[in-house]
Amino acid sequence: MTPAEETLKKYYGYSSFRPGQKEIIEQVSSGRDALVLMPTGGGKSLCYQIPALMLPGCAIVVSPLIALMNDQVEALCANGIPAAAIHSNRDEYTNRELLYDASQGRLKLLYISPERLMLELDHIVERLPISLIAIDEAHCISQWGHDFRPVYTQLSVLKQRFPNVPVMALTATADRLTREDIARALGLNNPFTYIGSFDRPNISLRVMNDPGKKQRLRIIASLIDKYHLDSGIVYCLSRKKTEAMHEALTEMGYKSVCYHAGLLPREREAAQKAFVNGEAQVVCATIAFGMGIDKSNIRWVVHNNIPGNIESYYQEIGRAGRDGLPAEALMFYNFADIITRRSFVDESGRREINNEKLDFMQRYAEATVCRRRILLSYFSEECIDDCGNCDNCRTPRQRFDGTILAQKALSAVIRVNNNEGIQTIVDILRASARKEILDKGYHMLRTYGAGRDLTPSEWNSYILQMIQLGLLEVAYEDNFHLRPTPLGMKVVKGLQKIELTIYEAPVYGKKTSARQEPKHVLSPDEQLLEQLKQLRKKLATEEKVADYVVFSDASLADMVTHQPEDIDAFADISGVSKVKLAKYGKKFLSVIRKHKGLKASPPIGTSQKETLILFDAGMSPEEIALLKKVSLSTIYTHLISWIDEGKLTDFRRLTTLEQYQTVSHLFDTDPDNAFSRLEGAMGIPGYIIRAVLAEKRARTS
């Protein structure tokens, strides 16, 4: 394995990287700046954590939220990685101690907010041996981003202060404009740019016309029941709606918490902790909740109201199914919510751009084509196949060959040199005599009147479908003019056919009945999965950590698939690091073995194998004894047995050179009394003496 792959297996328990990760890690490790776009749950954090472990010094990770920092640090420490976070919730003495630890090489990753980084910048420049700088949620630096934060603009000085340190910008949600803005604003030097697929095929997408309050509650309740050992999120438009949803679910007997900006900091922290640790089944929240939440077993996300833009929607649904297992995203759509959103936009400082983004969100909600294709096209990812895992794919509308119709619209866009928006293109196609059309000479174009057989509503619908399918893009920075994409040019040239759905006038407020979920009898594999989840919950509660910090749902699913019977097989399970193997291996093996009708206790020798695995991973005998909660003498007994079997040759980590020479000399000169003299007058522990003798045997055999 490469050094990066060895690090991945040792600390994270994975045998291979996800697409793009290895290439990003190699580029950053060589000292190059990088701009990384990966969907939520795509593995962005590994792209800087692995180089941080491989490079000398300490990596600085800029993160916007305390909760996000704490979650990341907790997960890293659980895998034996020295990491810490500096923030305002810690006393200043602790923050100073952590900065000192970083300066002394005791930390590999130091998380810090952008505000605190600017405050400590001179200190960090002078004293910290920095390996790399990672800027998470980098879209916050862009004026075009959906979550612009002025403090992020101060990060532009980093490349000036650290010209030789690689800087990584990472985000899960950035359209074309935002991506370009990030690299410019941070002053990245010829960055390696990786744009991962935004496709999250494991998330089922569904939009439902608002069926009314009672039906909505029943549908949400059915999701809680369906995933009763996992978690879900309900996003609401306002604090008032959030509290009302929380109260309603609580009255129905569900473990719910409420989260919004109007709560006191300690109340928000308590709600988030209860949700992350699995004490709550559902969190009812505004958009203030969720950035950076690394909880892998969120199985569903419901939007009780339409979000304000595609970026927010994509980021929020991406909090489900981070482990790659099936998850559900449901949005209730009510036209009244659009009106409320418009009022929010009118009060914002970026009225025009926010209105356009809300328009696109509305088109998504009302779309009749594959919803995943709409999301992917928004992020400039070409896709010509339907996903089969959204409501429009499962119950498709009637379609027709729309190639010629699309060619007419695309031709009109090209003939006006990409200088007009939707309405003008529709007017040209319908032969409008509007003064502006005539003044610009558009009535002389060959496409003028080419679509007069369709109504304005029909043309609007079909052009919106073309945008959603990725044939056209909206140039927000250029007065929202339309531009053909590479896929659109293929259609114009007759190289690609396209299907559109037949236009239907929208109907608002249509009642939709909630279907009752049938009772489900658990299969043997599902029973085992539930038992493993219950054990995980017990261990997480004892250690006061989130469930996923013990093991992710994906790891538990892999245990169910392979059902290992011994420690060697358990070590091959995805997500089982060296530390977790020793810490939890026997407990999970016991459940699996009992499920298979075997004796619960693992085979004889399991404990010794754990010791060897941990020693090979670089842990000292003292660290292993502490982790396994056994005596140091027991650990040495294990290691000595592996020396005698020829499977341990790293002798120098067992004894000091002085100990080896002293013990060796006495056994060479006075073998009959050596042991008693060494243990007695010299105070050398018996396990050290036995380790030296084992080494001597190995060297002479």
Secondary structure, 3 states (H helix, E strand, C coil): CCHHHHHHHHHHCCCCCCCCHHHHHHHHHCCCCEEEECCCCCCHHHHHHHHHHHCCCEEEEECCCHHHHHHHHHHHHHCCCCEEEECCCCCHHHHHHHHHHHHCCCCCEEEECHHHHHHHHHHHHHHCCEEEEEECCHHHHCCCCCCCCHHHHHHHHHHHHCCCCCEEEEECCCCHHHHHHHHHHHCCCCCEEEECCCCCCCEEEEEEECCCHHHHHHHHHHHHHHCCCCEEEEECCCHHHHHHHHHHHHHCCCCEEEECCCCCHHHHHHHHHHHHCCCCCEEEECCCCCCCCCCCCEEEEEECCCCCCHHHHHHHHCCCCCCCCCEEEEEEECHHHHHHHHHHHHHCCCHHHHHHHHHHHHHHHHCCCCHHHHHHHHCCCCCCCCCCCEHHHHCCCCEEECHHHHHHHHHHHHHCCCCCCHHHHHHHHCCCCCHHHHHCCHHHCCCCCCCCCCCHHHHHHHHHHHHHCCCEEEEHHHCCEEEECHHHHHHHCCCCCCEEECCCCCCCCCCCCCCCCCCCCCCHHHHHHHHHHHHHHHHHHHHCCCHHHHCCHHHHHHHHHHCCCCHHHHHCCCCCCHHHHHHHHHHHHHHHHHHCCCCCCCCCCHHHHHHHHHHHCCCCHHHHHHHHCCCHHHHHHHHHHHHHCCCCCCHHHCCCHHHHHHHHHHHHHCCCCHHHHHHCCCCCCHHHHHHHHHHHHHHHC
